[in-house]
Amino acid sequence: MAVAITCSDVHKTYGEGEAAVEALRGVTLEIPQGEVAVILGPSASGKTTLLNQIGALESPTHGDVIANGVSLADLDEKQQTEYRLNSVGFIFQLYNLVPTLTARENIGLIAELTGSDVEQRCDTVIEQVSLTGRESHFPAQLSGGEQQRVSVARGLVKDPPILLADEPTGALDIETGTQILTLLRNLVDTGERTVVMVTHNPDIRRIAHRVIELRDGEVTDIREQANPPAPADLQW
């Protein structure tokens, strides 16, 4: 199986001197293409920092991340922007929707940055995330689960090979969270997309193909899980 993401001795330090904080300490791992990988750990373990390295939102202090065969350390600022636009989709716990735009317009805003066929691509992802009939509503008129579906659709409208999700169910109830997890699993099961999900919820590990545990910026465990159950099949 092809490897989607490789982290090689990744360190990330914030600040200098006595104020320096080492958020990542030599993280080395591989995530195969076509998997759901869950990064699990307590607060301040380095989960979001690691996701930021994979998404080229930040650069490592030392080490390298290779995504779909591309070394992020070799990219200049313009190339990193192109990588974020075309190769990675982002889903955040805070939906970051523009309140004055409808669901469709929020999705279209990203689609317009990433190629042609904007309307067709919007139609496709709106159907994919089950928002048909709700796309003309503003964020304030949508439930939390629907707003998260818009966030997922914005990540998907670029058709990225890698989808990064930071606590995508953290603000949702169990039923709505299960729907979002089911959607993310289906994206992997029906295509070649790789999903990397950060969470502090240990229950979510059960639906992942690979569980990566972090503590104090270091990988403490990596477990592979063959044929993990679908989220809807679990008792949360």
BAVEX-272259 format. One line per 5 residues: number of its first residue (from 1); their letters; for each residue x, y, z of C-alpha. Coordinates in steps of 0.5 Angstrom, whole numbers. Example, Ala and Ser with C-alpha at 12.3 -4.5 7.8 and 13.67 -1.06 7.14 Angstrom:
1> as> 25 -9 16 | 27 -2 14
//
This chain:
1> mavai> 0 0 0 | 3 7 -2 | 5 12 4 | 1 18 4 | 4 22 10
6> tcsdv> 11 21 13 | 14 24 19 | 21 24 20 | 24 26 26 | 20 32 27
11> hktyg> 21 37 32 | 17 44 34 | 20 49 39 | 16 55 40 | 20 61 43
16> egeaa> 27 61 45 | 32 61 51 | 28 59 58 | 22 61 55 | 22 55 49
21> vealr> 17 50 49 | 18 44 45 | 11 42 43 | 14 36 38 | 20 32 40
26> gvtle> 22 27 34 | 16 25 32 | 17 19 26 | 11 15 23 | 8 13 17
31> ipqge> 1 14 15 | -1 9 9 | -6 12 3 | -13 10 4 | -14 10 12
36> vavil> -17 14 17 | -11 15 22 | -13 18 29 | -8 22 33 | -10 21 40
41> gpsas> -7 24 47 | -9 29 53 | -9 37 52 | -2 40 50 | 1 33 48
46> gkttl> 2 36 41 | -4 33 37 | -6 40 33 | 2 42 33 | 3 35 29
51> lnqig> -3 36 24 | -1 43 23 | 6 40 20 | 2 36 16 | -2 41 13
56> alesp> 4 46 12 | 1 51 17 | 7 51 21 | 14 49 19 | 18 44 23
61> thgdv> 24 47 27 | 28 40 25 | 26 34 21 | 21 33 15 | 14 32 13
66> iangv> 13 28 6 | 6 28 4 | 4 24 -3 | 12 24 -4 | 13 31 -4
71> sladl> 18 34 2 | 15 40 5 | 21 42 7 | 23 43 0 | 17 48 -1
76> dekqq> 18 55 -1 | 12 60 1 | 9 60 -5 | 9 53 -6 | 7 51 1
81> teyrl> 1 56 -1 | -1 52 -7 | 0 45 -3 | -5 48 2 | -10 50 -3
86> nsvgf> -10 43 -8 | -7 38 -4 | -10 38 3 | -17 39 6 | -18 42 13
91> ifqly> -24 41 18 | -24 45 24 | -28 44 31 | -30 51 30 | -33 51 24
96> nlvpt> -30 58 21 | -36 60 17 | -37 67 14 | -44 69 18 | -46 73 12
101> ltare> -46 68 7 | -50 62 5 | -48 55 6 | -47 54 -1 | -43 61 -2
106> nigli> -39 59 4 | -37 52 0 | -36 56 -6 | -31 61 -3 | -26 55 -3
111> aeltg> -28 52 -10 | -27 59 -13 | -20 59 -10 | -18 52 -13 | -20 51 -20
116> sdveq> -26 51 -25 | -33 48 -25 | -35 51 -19 | -42 50 -19 | -42 43 -21
121> rcdtv> -37 42 -15 | -41 45 -10 | -47 41 -12 | -43 35 -12 | -40 36 -5
126> ieqvs> -47 39 -2 | -50 32 -4 | -44 28 -1 | -45 31 6 | -53 31 5
131> ltgre> -54 38 5 | -59 38 -1 | -65 43 1 | -61 47 6 | -55 50 2
136> shfpa> -59 57 2 | -59 57 9 | -54 62 13 | -50 59 19 | -55 62 24
141> qlsgg> -60 58 21 | -57 51 21 | -56 46 27 | -49 45 29 | -48 38 25
146> eqqrv> -51 42 19 | -45 47 20 | -40 42 21 | -43 39 15 | -41 45 11
151> svarg> -34 45 14 | -33 38 11 | -36 40 5 | -31 46 4 | -25 41 6
156> lvkdp> -28 36 0 | -30 41 -5 | -22 42 -7 | -22 34 -8 | -16 33 -4
161> pilla> -12 27 -3 | -11 28 5 | -16 31 9 | -14 34 16 | -19 34 22
166> deptg> -18 37 28 | -23 35 34 | -29 35 28 | -34 32 33 | -32 36 39
171> aldie> -37 41 40 | -43 36 37 | -48 31 41 | -46 24 40 | -52 23 35
176> tgtqi> -49 28 30 | -42 27 32 | -43 19 29 | -46 22 23 | -40 26 22
181> ltllr> -35 20 23 | -39 16 19 | -38 21 13 | -31 21 14 | -30 14 14
186> nlvdt> -34 13 8 | -30 18 4 | -24 13 6 | -28 7 4 | -31 9 -2
191> gertv> -24 12 -5 | -17 13 -4 | -17 19 1 | -13 19 7 | -16 22 13
196> vmvth> -12 24 19 | -16 26 25 | -14 29 32 | -18 28 38 | -18 27 46
201> npdir> -24 22 45 | -21 15 46 | -28 12 44 | -26 15 37 | -20 10 36
206> riahr> -25 4 35 | -27 7 28 | -19 8 26 | -15 4 21 | -9 7 25
211> vielr> -8 10 32 | -3 14 34 | -2 16 41 | 2 22 43 | 4 25 50
216> dgevt> 9 31 51 | 10 31 44 | 13 24 43 | 10 18 40 | 8 13 45
221> direq> 4 8 41 | 2 6 34 | -3 1 33 | -6 -2 27 | -13 -4 26
226> anppa> -15 -8 21 | -23 -8 18 | -25 -3 24 | -32 -2 25 | -37 3 22
231> padlq> -38 9 27 | -46 7 26 | -44 0 29 | -41 2 35 | -45 4 42
236> w> -42 10 44
//
